[in-house]
Amino acid sequence: GVGTFGKVKIGEHQLTGHKVAVKILNRQKIRNLDVVVKIKREIQNLKLFRHPHIIKLYQVISTPTDFFMVMEYVSGGELFDYICKNGRVQETEACRLFQQIISGVDYCHRHMVVHRDLKPENVLLDAHMNAKIADFGLSNMMADGEFLRTSCGSPNYAAPEVISGRLYAGPEVDIWSCGVILYALLCGTLPFDDEHVPTLFKKIRGGVFYIPEYLNRTVANLLVHMLQVDPLKRATIKEIRYRGWEGLFSVIASLTIQRPPM
């Protein structure tokens, strides 16, 4: 396949048969694209991380012409493709995947890293349908009291403060993106969408989105709290995981909701 900045090949250990994904980055190409800092950032962050829901980086091999990033291989493809193929995901499955994504994001934040480009294309699935966060090229290390002002990430998943160029502390932009991902899982569509980018930005800054009637109230409330325009009022990881999550998961697990006709 083709990644953001290079090709991705499947490799296999000759003795064990263990499969890996090898991201091949041409030195000249990444210099020409001015993404050397982004690549180094991804390598630096992934080297630190060991979490069941974050793609592992095993080794980096350097040659005069290329970098080879030897990474964990997962066979299930992107969450984006899964949503496109299946449409709206069953509530229990959506919550299971969301819980795994939030667990990985929490791990990042506890290690002072903000991903800043969370979207279904950057969440991979393994053979058992477990979520794995990937692509840390736009991530940034947080320092206490430090605010970021770099606009990055994908427009549909970007928080209002990011597209407005305002200062932001970091973690709350990932919460917004996770809210958009949860909405996409549960509804099969995006809460904020428009082909005309200025109109899309206006919708995001307005923070008004449609909540389908088939969503139960607990889920709807969670989405509303995660997609708060004011980052200070937005739900935190702690609130999602430790205050509301168990109740949310048990409520949804006990529901049998009739899907509306497509």
CYANA upper distance limits for C-alpha pairs under 8 A (distance plus 0.5 A):
  1 GLY  CA      7 LYS  CA      6.44
  1 GLY  CA      8 VAL  CA      5.53
  1 GLY  CA      9 LYS  CA      7.00
  2 VAL  CA      6 GLY  CA      6.47
  2 VAL  CA      7 LYS  CA      4.89
  2 VAL  CA      8 VAL  CA      6.08
  3 GLY  CA      7 LYS  CA      6.10
  3 GLY  CA      8 VAL  CA      6.65
  3 GLY  CA     23 LYS  CA      8.12
  5 PHE  CA     25 LEU  CA      7.26
  5 PHE  CA     30 ILE  CA      7.46
  6 GLY  CA     23 LYS  CA      7.08
  6 GLY  CA     24 ILE  CA      6.12
  6 GLY  CA     25 LEU  CA      5.50
  6 GLY  CA     26 ASN  CA      7.62
  7 LYS  CA     23 LYS  CA      6.32
  7 LYS  CA     24 ILE  CA      5.79
  7 LYS  CA     25 LEU  CA      7.51
  8 VAL  CA     21 ALA  CA      7.03
  8 VAL  CA     22 VAL  CA      5.98
  8 VAL  CA     23 LYS  CA      4.87
  8 VAL  CA     24 ILE  CA      6.60
  9 LYS  CA     21 ALA  CA      6.27
  9 LYS  CA     22 VAL  CA      5.61
  9 LYS  CA     23 LYS  CA      6.97
  9 LYS  CA     24 ILE  CA      8.17
 10 ILE  CA     19 LYS  CA      7.29
 10 ILE  CA     20 VAL  CA      6.30
 10 ILE  CA     21 ALA  CA      5.21
 10 ILE  CA     22 VAL  CA      6.53
 10 ILE  CA     73 TYR  CA      8.01
 11 GLY  CA     19 LYS  CA      6.11
 11 GLY  CA     20 VAL  CA      5.59
 11 GLY  CA     21 ALA  CA      6.49
 11 GLY  CA     22 VAL  CA      6.91
 12 GLU  CA     17 GLY  CA      5.97
 12 GLU  CA     18 HIS  CA      5.97
 12 GLU  CA     19 LYS  CA      4.92
 12 GLU  CA     20 VAL  CA      6.63
 13 HIS  CA     17 GLY  CA      5.32
 13 HIS  CA     18 HIS  CA      5.68
 13 HIS  CA     19 LYS  CA      6.99
 13 HIS  CA     20 VAL  CA      8.48
 19 LYS  CA     72 GLU  CA      8.39
 19 LYS  CA     73 TYR  CA      6.71
 20 VAL  CA     70 VAL  CA      7.01
 20 VAL  CA     71 MET  CA      6.24
 20 VAL  CA     72 GLU  CA      5.77
 20 VAL  CA     73 TYR  CA      5.03
 21 ALA  CA     70 VAL  CA      6.48
 21 ALA  CA     71 MET  CA      5.55
 21 ALA  CA     72 GLU  CA      6.37
 21 ALA  CA     73 TYR  CA      5.25
 22 VAL  CA     68 PHE  CA      6.73
 22 VAL  CA     69 MET  CA      5.96
 22 VAL  CA     70 VAL  CA      5.14
 22 VAL  CA     71 MET  CA      6.52
 23 LYS  CA     67 PHE  CA      8.50
 23 LYS  CA     68 PHE  CA      6.21
 23 LYS  CA     69 MET  CA      5.47
 23 LYS  CA     70 VAL  CA      7.13
 23 LYS  CA     71 MET  CA      8.06
 24 ILE  CA     66 ASP  CA      7.22
 24 ILE  CA     67 PHE  CA      6.42
 24 ILE  CA     68 PHE  CA      5.32
 24 ILE  CA     69 MET  CA      7.07
 25 LEU  CA     29 LYS  CA      8.13
 25 LEU  CA     30 ILE  CA      7.59
 25 LEU  CA     66 ASP  CA      5.95
 25 LEU  CA     67 PHE  CA      5.54
 25 LEU  CA     68 PHE  CA      6.91
 26 ASN  CA     30 ILE  CA      6.82
 26 ASN  CA     65 THR  CA      6.56
 26 ASN  CA     66 ASP  CA      4.95
 26 ASN  CA     67 PHE  CA      6.98
 27 ARG  CA     31 ARG  CA      6.75
 27 ARG  CA     64 PRO  CA      8.45
 27 ARG  CA     65 THR  CA      6.08
 27 ARG  CA     66 ASP  CA      5.70
 27 ARG  CA     67 PHE  CA      7.42
 28 GLN  CA     32 ASN  CA      6.64
 28 GLN  CA     65 THR  CA      7.84
 29 LYS  CA     33 LEU  CA      6.62
 30 ILE  CA     34 ASP  CA      6.47
 30 ILE  CA     35 VAL  CA      5.85
 30 ILE  CA     36 VAL  CA      6.27
 31 ARG  CA     35 VAL  CA      6.90
 31 ARG  CA     36 VAL  CA      6.51
 35 VAL  CA     39 ILE  CA      6.75
 36 VAL  CA     40 LYS  CA      6.69
 37 VAL  CA     41 ARG  CA      6.55
 38 LYS  CA     42 GLU  CA      6.76
 38 LYS  CA    137 GLY  CA      5.35
 38 LYS  CA    138 LEU  CA      6.76
 39 ILE  CA     43 ILE  CA      6.79
 39 ILE  CA    137 GLY  CA      6.40
 40 LYS  CA     44 GLN  CA      6.48
 41 ARG  CA     45 ASN  CA      6.61
 41 ARG  CA    136 PHE  CA      7.91
 41 ARG  CA    137 GLY  CA      6.73
 41 ARG  CA    138 LEU  CA      8.32
 41 ARG  CA    139 SER  CA      7.71
 41 ARG  CA    140 ASN  CA      8.10
 42 GLU  CA     46 LEU  CA      6.52
 42 GLU  CA    135 ASP  CA      7.69
 42 GLU  CA    136 PHE  CA      5.32
 42 GLU  CA    137 GLY  CA      5.27
 42 GLU  CA    138 LEU  CA      8.19
 42 GLU  CA    139 SER  CA      7.80
 43 ILE  CA     47 LYS  CA      6.50
 43 ILE  CA     57 LEU  CA      8.24
 44 GLN  CA     48 LEU  CA      7.25
 45 ASN  CA     49 PHE  CA      7.10
 45 ASN  CA    113 VAL  CA      8.21
 45 ASN  CA    136 PHE  CA      7.79
 46 LEU  CA     55 ILE  CA      8.28
 46 LEU  CA     56 LYS  CA      7.04
 46 LEU  CA     57 LEU  CA      6.16
 46 LEU  CA    136 PHE  CA      8.08
 47 LYS  CA     56 LYS  CA      8.30
 47 LYS  CA     57 LEU  CA      6.48
 47 LYS  CA     58 TYR  CA      8.22
 49 PHE  CA     54 ILE  CA      7.98
 49 PHE  CA     56 LYS  CA      7.55
 50 ARG  CA     54 ILE  CA      7.73
 50 ARG  CA     56 LYS  CA      7.08
 51 HIS  CA     55 ILE  CA      8.36
 51 HIS  CA     56 LYS  CA      8.29
 51 HIS  CA    104 GLY  CA      7.38
 51 HIS  CA    107 TYR  CA      8.03
 52 PRO  CA    104 GLY  CA      8.24
 52 PRO  CA    132 LYS  CA      7.86
 53 HIS  CA    100 GLN  CA      6.76
 53 HIS  CA    101 ILE  CA      7.25
 53 HIS  CA    103 SER  CA      7.82
 53 HIS  CA    104 GLY  CA      5.82
 53 HIS  CA    130 ASN  CA      7.93
 53 HIS  CA    131 ALA  CA      6.21
 53 HIS  CA    132 LYS  CA      4.78
 53 HIS  CA    133 ILE  CA      6.57
 54 ILE  CA    104 GLY  CA      6.56
 54 ILE  CA    131 ALA  CA      8.44
 54 ILE  CA    132 LYS  CA      5.17
 54 ILE  CA    133 ILE  CA      5.06
 54 ILE  CA    134 ALA  CA      6.90
 55 ILE  CA     71 MET  CA      7.62
 55 ILE  CA     72 GLU  CA      6.32
 55 ILE  CA    132 LYS  CA      6.03
 55 ILE  CA    133 ILE  CA      6.42
 55 ILE  CA    134 ALA  CA      6.08
 56 LYS  CA     71 MET  CA      6.17
 56 LYS  CA     72 GLU  CA      5.64
 57 LEU  CA     69 MET  CA      7.57
 57 LEU  CA     70 VAL  CA      6.64
 57 LEU  CA     71 MET  CA      4.92
 57 LEU  CA     72 GLU  CA      6.90
 58 TYR  CA     69 MET  CA      8.29
 58 TYR  CA     70 VAL  CA      6.06
 58 TYR  CA     71 MET  CA      5.95
 58 TYR  CA     72 GLU  CA      7.68
 59 GLN  CA     69 MET  CA      6.65
 59 GLN  CA     70 VAL  CA      5.64
 59 GLN  CA     71 MET  CA      7.68
 60 VAL  CA     67 PHE  CA      7.39
 60 VAL  CA     68 PHE  CA      6.13
 60 VAL  CA     69 MET  CA      5.17
 60 VAL  CA     70 VAL  CA      6.58
 61 ILE  CA     67 PHE  CA      6.35
 61 ILE  CA     68 PHE  CA      5.46
 61 ILE  CA     69 MET  CA      7.06
 61 ILE  CA     70 VAL  CA      8.28
 62 SER  CA     66 ASP  CA      6.70
 62 SER  CA     67 PHE  CA      5.19
 62 SER  CA     68 PHE  CA      6.83
 63 THR  CA     67 PHE  CA      6.79
 74 VAL  CA    124 LEU  CA      7.61
 74 VAL  CA    125 LEU  CA      6.82
 74 VAL  CA    126 ASP  CA      5.03
 74 VAL  CA    127 ALA  CA      7.24
 75 SER  CA    125 LEU  CA      7.39
 75 SER  CA    126 ASP  CA      5.79
 75 SER  CA    127 ALA  CA      6.07
 76 GLY  CA    124 LEU  CA      7.36
 76 GLY  CA    125 LEU  CA      5.04
 76 GLY  CA    126 ASP  CA      5.24
 76 GLY  CA    127 ALA  CA      5.86
 76 GLY  CA    128 HIS  CA      8.49
 76 GLY  CA    129 MET  CA      7.35
 77 GLY  CA     81 ASP  CA      7.60
 77 GLY  CA     82 TYR  CA      8.18
 77 GLY  CA    124 LEU  CA      6.09
 77 GLY  CA    125 LEU  CA      6.09
 77 GLY  CA    126 ASP  CA      7.94
 78 GLU  CA     82 TYR  CA      7.04
 78 GLU  CA    120 PRO  CA      7.18
 78 GLU  CA    121 GLU  CA      6.01
 78 GLU  CA    122 ASN  CA      7.49
 78 GLU  CA    123 VAL  CA      6.39
 78 GLU  CA    124 LEU  CA      4.97
 78 GLU  CA    125 LEU  CA      6.60
 79 LEU  CA     83 ILE  CA      6.74
 79 LEU  CA    120 PRO  CA      5.40
 79 LEU  CA    121 GLU  CA      6.67
 79 LEU  CA    122 ASN  CA      8.22
 79 LEU  CA    123 VAL  CA      6.07
 79 LEU  CA    124 LEU  CA      6.22
 79 LEU  CA    125 LEU  CA      6.91
 79 LEU  CA    131 ALA  CA      8.42
 80 PHE  CA     84 CYS  CA      6.71
 80 PHE  CA    119 LYS  CA      8.45
 80 PHE  CA    120 PRO  CA      4.97
 80 PHE  CA    121 GLU  CA      5.54
 80 PHE  CA    123 VAL  CA      8.26
 81 ASP  CA     85 LYS  CA      6.51
 81 ASP  CA    121 GLU  CA      8.25
 82 TYR  CA     86 ASN  CA      6.48
 82 TYR  CA     87 GLY  CA      8.34
 83 ILE  CA     87 GLY  CA      5.50
 83 ILE  CA     88 ARG  CA      7.22
 83 ILE  CA     89 VAL  CA      7.58
 83 ILE  CA    184 ALA  CA      8.15
 83 ILE  CA    185 LEU  CA      7.19
 83 ILE  CA    188 GLY  CA      6.89
 84 CYS  CA    188 GLY  CA      8.05
 87 GLY  CA    187 CYS  CA      8.16
 87 GLY  CA    188 GLY  CA      5.31
 88 ARG  CA    184 ALA  CA      8.03
 88 ARG  CA    185 LEU  CA      6.44
 88 ARG  CA    186 LEU  CA      5.93
 88 ARG  CA    187 CYS  CA      5.53
 88 ARG  CA    188 GLY  CA      4.69
 88 ARG  CA    189 THR  CA      8.44
 89 VAL  CA     93 GLU  CA      7.05
 89 VAL  CA     94 ALA  CA      6.26
 89 VAL  CA    185 LEU  CA      5.95
 89 VAL  CA    186 LEU  CA      6.09
 89 VAL  CA    187 CYS  CA      7.97
 89 VAL  CA    188 GLY  CA      7.69
 90 GLN  CA     94 ALA  CA      6.50
 90 GLN  CA    186 LEU  CA      7.58
 91 GLU  CA     95 CYS  CA      6.58
 91 GLU  CA    186 LEU  CA      6.92
 91 GLU  CA    252 ILE  CA      6.79
 91 GLU  CA    253 ALA  CA      8.05
 92 THR  CA     96 ARG  CA      6.72
 92 THR  CA    249 PHE  CA      8.10
 92 THR  CA    252 ILE  CA      6.57
 92 THR  CA    253 ALA  CA      5.91
 93 GLU  CA     97 LEU  CA      6.75
 94 ALA  CA     98 PHE  CA      6.50
 94 ALA  CA    182 LEU  CA      7.69
 94 ALA  CA    185 LEU  CA      6.19
 94 ALA  CA    186 LEU  CA      6.81
 95 CYS  CA     99 GLN  CA      6.42
 95 CYS  CA    182 LEU  CA      8.50
 95 CYS  CA    249 PHE  CA      7.04
 95 CYS  CA    252 ILE  CA      8.31
 96 ARG  CA    100 GLN  CA      6.92
 97 LEU  CA    101 ILE  CA      6.76
 97 LEU  CA    130 ASN  CA      7.30
 97 LEU  CA    131 ALA  CA      6.54
 98 PHE  CA    102 ILE  CA      6.57
 98 PHE  CA    178 CYS  CA      8.44
 98 PHE  CA    182 LEU  CA      6.88
 99 GLN  CA    103 SER  CA      6.59
 99 GLN  CA    241 ARG  CA      8.43
100 GLN  CA    104 GLY  CA      6.87
100 GLN  CA    130 ASN  CA      7.98
100 GLN  CA    131 ALA  CA      6.64
101 ILE  CA    105 VAL  CA      6.70
101 ILE  CA    131 ALA  CA      6.89
101 ILE  CA    132 LYS  CA      7.83
101 ILE  CA    133 ILE  CA      7.49
101 ILE  CA    178 CYS  CA      8.39
102 ILE  CA    106 ASP  CA      6.45
102 ILE  CA    178 CYS  CA      7.99
102 ILE  CA    237 ILE  CA      7.90
102 ILE  CA    241 ARG  CA      8.19
103 SER  CA    107 TYR  CA      6.83
104 GLY  CA    108 CYS  CA      6.87
104 GLY  CA    132 LYS  CA      8.42
104 GLY  CA    133 ILE  CA      7.49
105 VAL  CA    109 HIS  CA      6.74
105 VAL  CA    115 HIS  CA      8.29
105 VAL  CA    174 ASP  CA      8.13
106 ASP  CA    110 ARG  CA      6.62
106 ASP  CA    237 ILE  CA      6.96
107 TYR  CA    111 HIS  CA      6.84
108 CYS  CA    112 MET  CA      6.85
108 CYS  CA    113 VAL  CA      5.56
108 CYS  CA    114 VAL  CA      7.01
108 CYS  CA    115 HIS  CA      8.00
109 HIS  CA    113 VAL  CA      5.63
109 HIS  CA    114 VAL  CA      6.52
109 HIS  CA    171 PRO  CA      7.09
112 MET  CA    141 MET  CA      6.11
112 MET  CA    142 MET  CA      5.41
112 MET  CA    143 ALA  CA      7.54
113 VAL  CA    139 SER  CA      7.12
113 VAL  CA    140 ASN  CA      6.12
113 VAL  CA    141 MET  CA      5.06
113 VAL  CA    142 MET  CA      6.29
114 VAL  CA    139 SER  CA      5.89
114 VAL  CA    140 ASN  CA      5.88
114 VAL  CA    141 MET  CA      6.96
114 VAL  CA    142 MET  CA      7.48
114 VAL  CA    170 GLY  CA      6.47
114 VAL  CA    171 PRO  CA      6.33
114 VAL  CA    174 ASP  CA      7.45
115 HIS  CA    136 PHE  CA      6.52
115 HIS  CA    138 LEU  CA      7.06
115 HIS  CA    139 SER  CA      4.66
115 HIS  CA    140 ASN  CA      7.17
115 HIS  CA    174 ASP  CA      7.23
116 ARG  CA    138 LEU  CA      6.61
116 ARG  CA    139 SER  CA      5.97
116 ARG  CA    140 ASN  CA      8.08
116 ARG  CA    152 CYS  CA      7.41
116 ARG  CA    153 GLY  CA      6.38
116 ARG  CA    170 GLY  CA      8.36
116 ARG  CA    173 VAL  CA      7.12
116 ARG  CA    174 ASP  CA      6.45
117 ASP  CA    122 ASN  CA      8.22
117 ASP  CA    136 PHE  CA      8.25
117 ASP  CA    138 LEU  CA      6.91
117 ASP  CA    139 SER  CA      7.82
117 ASP  CA    152 CYS  CA      7.74
117 ASP  CA    153 GLY  CA      4.90
117 ASP  CA    154 SER  CA      6.89
117 ASP  CA    157 TYR  CA      8.24
117 ASP  CA    158 ALA  CA      8.28
117 ASP  CA    174 ASP  CA      8.20
117 ASP  CA    177 SER  CA      8.26
118 LEU  CA    122 ASN  CA      6.72
118 LEU  CA    123 VAL  CA      8.17
118 LEU  CA    153 GLY  CA      8.10
118 LEU  CA    157 TYR  CA      7.79
118 LEU  CA    174 ASP  CA      7.16
118 LEU  CA    177 SER  CA      6.30
118 LEU  CA    178 CYS  CA      7.44
119 LYS  CA    123 VAL  CA      7.25
119 LYS  CA    154 SER  CA      8.20
119 LYS  CA    157 TYR  CA      7.03
119 LYS  CA    177 SER  CA      7.24
119 LYS  CA    178 CYS  CA      8.14
119 LYS  CA    181 ILE  CA      6.81
120 PRO  CA    124 LEU  CA      8.37
120 PRO  CA    181 ILE  CA      7.01
122 ASN  CA    133 ILE  CA      6.62
122 ASN  CA    134 ALA  CA      5.70
122 ASN  CA    135 ASP  CA      6.44
123 VAL  CA    131 ALA  CA      6.74
123 VAL  CA    132 LYS  CA      6.01
123 VAL  CA    133 ILE  CA      5.13
123 VAL  CA    134 ALA  CA      6.40
124 LEU  CA    131 ALA  CA      6.25
124 LEU  CA    132 LYS  CA      5.49
124 LEU  CA    133 ILE  CA      6.81
124 LEU  CA    134 ALA  CA      7.39
125 LEU  CA    129 MET  CA      5.78
125 LEU  CA    130 ASN  CA      5.86
125 LEU  CA    131 ALA  CA      5.37
125 LEU  CA    132 LYS  CA      6.54
126 ASP  CA    130 ASN  CA      5.91
126 ASP  CA    131 ALA  CA      7.34
126 ASP  CA    132 LYS  CA      7.98
138 LEU  CA    152 CYS  CA      7.54
138 LEU  CA    153 GLY  CA      7.71
142 MET  CA    146 GLU  CA      7.18
142 MET  CA    170 GLY  CA      7.71
145 GLY  CA    169 ALA  CA      8.13
146 GLU  CA    169 ALA  CA      6.96
147 PHE  CA    167 LEU  CA      6.42
147 PHE  CA    168 TYR  CA      5.79
147 PHE  CA    169 ALA  CA      4.98
147 PHE  CA    170 GLY  CA      7.53
148 LEU  CA    167 LEU  CA      6.16
148 LEU  CA    168 TYR  CA      5.85
148 LEU  CA    169 ALA  CA      6.47
148 LEU  CA    170 GLY  CA      7.10
149 ARG  CA    162 VAL  CA      8.08
149 ARG  CA    165 GLY  CA      6.79
149 ARG  CA    166 ARG  CA      6.83
149 ARG  CA    167 LEU  CA      5.50
149 ARG  CA    168 TYR  CA      7.05
150 THR  CA    162 VAL  CA      8.02
150 THR  CA    165 GLY  CA      7.80
151 SER  CA    162 VAL  CA      5.93
151 SER  CA    163 ILE  CA      6.86
151 SER  CA    165 GLY  CA      6.76
152 CYS  CA    158 ALA  CA      8.34
152 CYS  CA    162 VAL  CA      7.79
153 GLY  CA    157 TYR  CA      7.84
153 GLY  CA    158 ALA  CA      6.59
154 SER  CA    158 ALA  CA      6.41
155 PRO  CA    163 ILE  CA      8.09
155 PRO  CA    197 VAL  CA      8.48
155 PRO  CA    200 LEU  CA      8.49
155 PRO  CA    201 PHE  CA      8.20
156 ASN  CA    190 LEU  CA      8.18
156 ASN  CA    192 PHE  CA      6.86
156 ASN  CA    193 ASP  CA      6.94
156 ASN  CA    200 LEU  CA      8.04
157 TYR  CA    176 TRP  CA      7.89
157 TYR  CA    177 SER  CA      5.48
157 TYR  CA    180 VAL  CA      6.62
157 TYR  CA    181 ILE  CA      8.39
158 ALA  CA    162 VAL  CA      6.78
158 ALA  CA    163 ILE  CA      7.17
158 ALA  CA    173 VAL  CA      7.66
158 ALA  CA    176 TRP  CA      7.83
158 ALA  CA    177 SER  CA      6.81
159 ALA  CA    163 ILE  CA      7.17
159 ALA  CA    173 VAL  CA      6.05
159 ALA  CA    176 TRP  CA      6.27
159 ALA  CA    177 SER  CA      7.42
159 ALA  CA    204 ILE  CA      7.77
159 ALA  CA    229 VAL  CA      8.10
160 PRO  CA    164 SER  CA      6.56
160 PRO  CA    201 PHE  CA      8.22
160 PRO  CA    204 ILE  CA      6.32
160 PRO  CA    205 ARG  CA      5.46
160 PRO  CA    229 VAL  CA      6.65
161 GLU  CA    165 GLY  CA      6.65
161 GLU  CA    166 ARG  CA      5.68
161 GLU  CA    167 LEU  CA      7.64
161 GLU  CA    168 TYR  CA      7.27
161 GLU  CA    229 VAL  CA      8.36
161 GLU  CA    231 PRO  CA      8.26
162 VAL  CA    166 ARG  CA      6.84
162 VAL  CA    167 LEU  CA      8.41
162 VAL  CA    168 TYR  CA      8.04
162 VAL  CA    173 VAL  CA      8.05
163 ILE  CA    201 PHE  CA      7.51
168 TYR  CA    172 GLU  CA      8.47
168 TYR  CA    173 VAL  CA      8.45
170 GLY  CA    174 ASP  CA      7.92
171 PRO  CA    175 ILE  CA      7.21
172 GLU  CA    176 TRP  CA      6.95
172 GLU  CA    231 PRO  CA      6.61
172 GLU  CA    234 ARG  CA      7.59
172 GLU  CA    236 THR  CA      7.65
173 VAL  CA    177 SER  CA      6.92
173 VAL  CA    231 PRO  CA      8.35
174 ASP  CA    178 CYS  CA      6.60
175 ILE  CA    179 GLY  CA      6.72
175 ILE  CA    226 MET  CA      6.69
175 ILE  CA    234 ARG  CA      8.30
175 ILE  CA    235 ALA  CA      7.79
175 ILE  CA    236 THR  CA      7.56
175 ILE  CA    237 ILE  CA      7.81
176 TRP  CA    180 VAL  CA      6.97
176 TRP  CA    226 MET  CA      6.13
176 TRP  CA    227 LEU  CA      5.95
176 TRP  CA    228 GLN  CA      8.22
176 TRP  CA    234 ARG  CA      8.40
177 SER  CA    181 ILE  CA      6.77
178 CYS  CA    182 LEU  CA      6.60
178 CYS  CA    226 MET  CA      8.32
179 GLY  CA    183 TYR  CA      6.70
179 GLY  CA    223 LEU  CA      6.36
179 GLY  CA    226 MET  CA      5.84
179 GLY  CA    227 LEU  CA      6.56
180 VAL  CA    184 ALA  CA      6.68
180 VAL  CA    190 LEU  CA      7.25
180 VAL  CA    191 PRO  CA      7.12
180 VAL  CA    227 LEU  CA      8.10
181 ILE  CA    185 LEU  CA      6.69
182 LEU  CA    186 LEU  CA      6.71
182 LEU  CA    223 LEU  CA      8.21
183 TYR  CA    187 CYS  CA      6.24
183 TYR  CA    188 GLY  CA      8.02
183 TYR  CA    189 THR  CA      7.80
183 TYR  CA    190 LEU  CA      7.11
183 TYR  CA    191 PRO  CA      7.19
183 TYR  CA    223 LEU  CA      7.69
184 ALA  CA    188 GLY  CA      5.33
184 ALA  CA    189 THR  CA      5.54
184 ALA  CA    190 LEU  CA      5.86
184 ALA  CA    191 PRO  CA      8.06
185 LEU  CA    189 THR  CA      8.44
186 LEU  CA    215 LEU  CA      8.42
187 CYS  CA    212 PRO  CA      8.20
191 PRO  CA    209 PHE  CA      5.90
191 PRO  CA    210 TYR  CA      7.23
192 PHE  CA    200 LEU  CA      7.10
192 PHE  CA    203 LYS  CA      6.72
192 PHE  CA    204 ILE  CA      6.63
192 PHE  CA    209 PHE  CA      7.18
193 ASP  CA    200 LEU  CA      6.25
193 ASP  CA    203 LYS  CA      8.34
194 ASP  CA    199 THR  CA      6.96
194 ASP  CA    200 LEU  CA      5.47
195 GLU  CA    200 LEU  CA      7.79
196 HIS  CA    200 LEU  CA      6.73
197 VAL  CA    201 PHE  CA      6.63
198 PRO  CA    202 LYS  CA      6.73
199 THR  CA    203 LYS  CA      6.80
200 LEU  CA    204 ILE  CA      6.80
201 PHE  CA    205 ARG  CA      6.58
202 LYS  CA    206 GLY  CA      6.57
203 LYS  CA    207 GLY  CA      6.68
203 LYS  CA    208 VAL  CA      7.28
204 ILE  CA    208 VAL  CA      8.00
204 ILE  CA    229 VAL  CA      8.47
205 ARG  CA    229 VAL  CA      7.14
206 GLY  CA    229 VAL  CA      7.84
207 GLY  CA    227 LEU  CA      7.53
207 GLY  CA    228 GLN  CA      7.35
207 GLY  CA    229 VAL  CA      6.20
211 ILE  CA    215 LEU  CA      7.75
211 ILE  CA    220 ALA  CA      7.31
214 TYR  CA    257 ILE  CA      7.71
214 TYR  CA    258 GLN  CA      8.35
214 TYR  CA    259 ARG  CA      8.05
214 TYR  CA    260 PRO  CA      8.20
215 LEU  CA    219 VAL  CA      6.97
215 LEU  CA    220 ALA  CA      6.78
216 ASN  CA    220 ALA  CA      6.80
216 ASN  CA    252 ILE  CA      8.49
217 ARG  CA    221 ASN  CA      6.51
218 THR  CA    222 LEU  CA      6.81
218 THR  CA    248 LEU  CA      6.67
218 THR  CA    251 VAL  CA      8.24
219 VAL  CA    223 LEU  CA      6.79
219 VAL  CA    248 LEU  CA      7.35
220 ALA  CA    224 VAL  CA      6.73
221 ASN  CA    225 HIS  CA      6.72
222 LEU  CA    226 MET  CA      6.66
222 LEU  CA    240 ILE  CA      8.33
223 LEU  CA    227 LEU  CA      6.45
224 VAL  CA    228 GLN  CA      6.84
225 HIS  CA    233 LYS  CA      8.08
225 HIS  CA    234 ARG  CA      6.05
225 HIS  CA    235 ALA  CA      5.79
226 MET  CA    234 ARG  CA      5.90
226 MET  CA    235 ALA  CA      5.59
226 MET  CA    236 THR  CA      8.45
227 LEU  CA    234 ARG  CA      7.23
228 GLN  CA    233 LYS  CA      6.84
228 GLN  CA    234 ARG  CA      5.51
228 GLN  CA    235 ALA  CA      8.40
229 VAL  CA    233 LYS  CA      8.41
229 VAL  CA    234 ARG  CA      7.95
230 ASP  CA    234 ARG  CA      6.96
235 ALA  CA    239 GLU  CA      6.63
235 ALA  CA    240 ILE  CA      7.22
236 THR  CA    240 ILE  CA      6.79
237 ILE  CA    241 ARG  CA      6.43
238 LYS  CA    242 TYR  CA      5.98
238 LYS  CA    243 ARG  CA      7.48
239 GLU  CA    243 ARG  CA      5.36
239 GLU  CA    244 GLY  CA      6.61
239 GLU  CA    245 TRP  CA      8.36
240 ILE  CA    244 GLY  CA      5.77
240 ILE  CA    245 TRP  CA      5.89
241 ARG  CA    245 TRP  CA      5.34
241 ARG  CA    246 GLU  CA      7.93
242 TYR  CA    246 GLU  CA      7.70
243 ARG  CA    247 GLY  CA      8.48
244 GLY  CA    248 LEU  CA      6.50
245 TRP  CA    249 PHE  CA      6.48
246 GLU  CA    250 SER  CA      6.60
247 GLY  CA    251 VAL  CA      6.54
248 LEU  CA    252 ILE  CA      6.69
249 PHE  CA    253 ALA  CA      6.41
250 SER  CA    254 SER  CA      6.74
251 VAL  CA    255 LEU  CA      7.06
